[in-house]
Amino acid sequence: MTISFALLGAGRIGKVHAQAIASNHDARLAAISDPVAQAADDLGQRYGAPVRSIADIAADKSIDAVVICTPTDTHADLIELFARAGKAIFCEKPVDLSVARVRACLKTVEDTGARLMVGFNRRFDPHFQAVRQAIDEGRIGTVEIVQIISRDPGPPPPAYIASSGGIFRDMTIHDFDMARFLLGEEIETVYAAASVLVDPEIGRLGDHDSASVVLTTTSGRQCSISNSRRASYGYDQRIEVHGSLGAVSAQNQRPVSVELATADGYRLPPLHDFFMTRYTQAYAAEIAAFIATIRDGKDPSPSGADGLAALLLAEAALKSVQEGRAVRVAEVGGDS
């Protein structure tokens, strides 16, 4: 069974997903839509996919699924449109910046019986999956402490910062999802500190570029997250899970795994420069997992509920920074 896809959004992340779809023998890129005609045309020509309007794609019963890579403020409306059109939906995070809007959108998904997967690609990274497998197999005993380091090589442009929803909803949200993926329990409290250390313009736009977060579950398991919009040495992505019987970690990856040893010491190649190359395997595996849910009729994971849970943690982190205290997730709309 070949799944016919339409790609909505031909920007940076859209190109990544177009490659993942085109490289999967169970998928076909059947249409591309983007308000920037040149971007849509260029990507369409590269993959042999026609450029079509959103309305045409929704009405075309031969298209099985859509991948939403448009700006965040369009996600919820597009999810609802394609849920009613009977399409399977993959949407980049977040579903929306508003908890209330996300809840309303997920209600539509539930009412229509639509299949929705949210794009937390790091769950599909083979190195992070190996960490999760070690936990599931009991090799480190009971999880006690998780540490996540996630630092970008440089900040995005001011125009992006202004519409991103802030560092917690835009950047740390991936780490919130990874924390839930590894802790094995829902998070009860969030304590966050954030500063402007990289670019004063980010502060003038009302955001932060450096953040530390401590998450605590009901039983007391902890996760610490370190974020920065600047890592002069490359794209820094590391995790460690400490348990009652040991620890397991995933270190930074490099495009070339070669170590040079001389009298001057040891030298390693530089890290990946950003997510497009660091997570190539994860994006491909993510699309493959989405295809499998359509083919096998299984519930997608990460789901819309996972997207909501990560957004609630982001809201709690922002409230913690604003009020200088630990915040219970229940205070921002959690269920516990």
N, C-alpha and C positions, 0 to 999 in steps of 0.2 A: 504493500500500500504506500503510494507516494503522496505526501501531504503537500498541498498547494498553499504557499504562503504569500501574503502581501506585507510589504515592509512600509511602515509609516514613519517617515523621517530619514533623510539621507545624509545626516551629519556624521560626526565622529563615531558615535556609538552605533548608528545605523549601518555604517560601513563595516564595523566589526561583526554585526549580526548578519549582514548580507553575505559575508565570507563564510560564516558558520553554516548558514542555510545552503549556500551553493556547494559546500564541500561535503554535505551529507547526502548519501545516495537515496535516502528515504524522503527527501524534501525537494521541492521545486520553487524557486522564486518566481512568482507569476505576475507580480505587480509591485510598483513603487509609487509612493505618493509623498510629495514635499512641496510646500508653498514656494520654495526657491527652485525655480524651474531648471536652472543650470545644474544644481546639485542632483536633482532627480534624474535629469537626462544623462549626466555623466555616469551615475551609478547604474542606471538602467542599461546603458550601452555596454558597460563592463560585464554585466551578468545576463544580458539578453532578456531583460524584463521590461515590459511596457510601462510607461508612466500613466497613472490613472488617478481620478479624483477619489476622495474619501467616499462620496456617495455611490460611485460606480462599484467600488470594492465591496461596500456593504451589501449592495444589491446582487452581486455576482455569486450565485450559489456554487460555482465551481471552485471558489476560494474557501479552503477549509479553516485557515488560521491567519491571524494578524500578529505582527510584532510591532509594538508601539514604542518608538524612540523619539517622540516629539517632545516639545517643552513640557515641563511638569504640570503647568496649569491647564493643559489639554487632556491629561491622562484619564481623569475620572469620566469626563464626557465621552471620550472615545471608547473606554471600556463599556460604558452603558450602551452606546450605539451598537457596538459589535456583539455585545451579549444579546441584545434584542434581535440582531441579525443572524444569530445562531452560529457565530464563529467561535472557535477556540482562540483564547487571547493570551499572549505573552506581553507583559508590560514592564518596562524599566521602572526601577524604584524612583521616587515613591509614587504611590497611587495618587496622592494629593498632599498638600502641606497642611490641610485642615483635618483634624481627627473626625469631626462631624461629617465632612464631605466624604471621607473614606468610608465611614460606616454606611452612609446612604448609598454609595456606589456598590459596596459589597452586598447590600440588601438586594439591589437590582440583579447582581450576579447570581445570588441565591434564588431569587424569584424566577429567573429565566432558565436556571439550570446550566448556566454557562460554565465553561472550563477556564479558569484564570490562574496563571502562574506569574509570580512577581520576580523580577530580575535581580536576585542576590547571587551573582555568579560565583562568589568565592566559596560557596558550599560545594561547588563542582571542581575546584582546584584539586588535582590529584594528591598534592602534598598535604593540604588541609584535610582531605578525605582520609588519608592514611592516619592522621592524628585522631580523627573521629573513630576510625576502625580500631585503633589501639585501645581507645576508651571502651568501645562496645565489647571488645574481647576480654575486658577486665585486666589488661596487662599492666595498668598503673593503679589498679584498685579504684577506690572511690574518689571522684574528682573533688578537689578542695580549692585550688586557685588556678585561674586562667589569666594569662597575660597576653595582650594584643598590642603590637606596635604597627601603626599604619601612618606613614608619612609620605606626602607627595613631593616630587622633585622641585616643584615651584607652584605659586598660587595661580589660580585662573584669572582671566581679565576682570576688571571691575564690573563690566556689564553682566558677566555671569554671576558674580558674587551678589549683585543687587537683586537677582531673581531666583537665587538658589534656595532660599529658605534658611540659610545659615549653615554653619559648619556641622552642627549636630544632625540636621535633617538631610544634608547633602553628602557629607563625607563620613562622619561617624556612624551614620545609619547602617553602613555595611558592617561595621564592627559590632554594633548592637545585635545584628542578625547573627554574626559569627559567635558572639558570646552565648546567645540562646542555643545555637547549634552545638556548642561544646559543653556548656554547663549541665545540661540535662534536667534543669529545673527552671521554672519561671522566676524572673527577677522581681524582687519586692521593692527595693530602694535604690535610688540613684544619687550619687554625690559627684558634682562636676565643678571644675575650675577652668576658666578660659581667659586668654590674654590676647593682645595684639602685639606680636613680637617680630613679625615678618614684614608687613606693609601697612603703614598708617592709614592708607586709603581704605583698607578693609575695615578698619575701625570706624572711619568716617561714614561708611556705608551701613554701620550698625552690626557688624559681624565680628568674629574672632578668627584668628589663624593658628592658634596654639591651644590645645585642650588636653586635660587629663580627666578621666572618669573612673569612678569606682562603683561597680554594680554588686549588689548583695541579694542572694536568694533567701527564701524563707528559712531554709536550714542553716544559712550562714556561709554557703559557698560564695566565693568572691571572684570578680573579674576586674582587672585594671586595664584601661585603654589609654594609650599615648598617641596623640595626633599632632601633626604639624603640617602646615602648607609649604614647608621648605625643608628639603633634605638635599644638601649640596652634593651628596655622594650617590644619588639615584633614588629609585622608587623602593622604599623601605617597607617590607611586608613580612612580619615575623609573628609567630604565636608559640606559646608554651603552655602546657597543661600539667599541673602538679597534682599528684594523687597520693593516696595512702600507701601505695606500694612502689611509687617511682614517678617519673615524669616523661613526657613525650613532647617534642618540639618540631616545628617546621621553620627552617632558616630561609634567608633571602635566596632567591634564584637569580642566575646569571644567564645571558644568552649563550655563553660558552663556558663549559665547566672544565677549565684548565687551570692548574696551579703550577706556578713557576717557583722553583727553589734555587737560590744561589747563595753565595757568601754574604750577600747583602740582606738576606732574609727571604720571606715568602711573599709572593705576589699573586693576586687573584684578578680576573677580569672585572670590569665595572658591572654594577647591577643593571637590570632592565631600566629603561628610561621612563616608562609609565605603564598604565594598565593595559594598553592595547597590545603590547608584546608580553608583559608578565602573565596575563591571564588568557592567552590565546587558547590553550587547552581547556580552560574552564568554560569559556564562551561556547566552544564547540560541544563540550559535554552537556552544557546547560540546554542548548537547542535539541540535542539528541534526547535528553530526558523529557523535554516538552513533547517531542514527537512521540515518544513511547507512551506518554499519558493519553494522547489522542488515539493511538493505535490500540492500546490495551484497555482503554476505558477507566484508567486509574485516576485518583485525585492528584492534581499537580502539587508539587512541593519544590520551592517555597510557595505557599498559597497567599491569597489575599489576607487571610488572618495573620500570617507571618509578617506581611507588609505593615499591617496595622500595629502589631506588637512592637516592631522596630520603631515606628513613628511615635508610639507612646513613650518609649524610652528616650527618644530625642526630645520630646516635649518636656519630660521630667528633667533631663539634663539642662535644658535651657532655663527652666524654672529654678533649678538648683543654683545656677550661676547668678541669676537675677536676685535671688533671695539669700544666697550664701548659706545654704543648709541642705541636708539630705532630704530628698523628696520621695515619698511613696508613689509608686506608679498609679495607684488607685486615685491619687489626687488629680491626675490629668486625664482620667477617663478609663483607667484600668478596671478589671473585673474583680480584683482581689482587694 
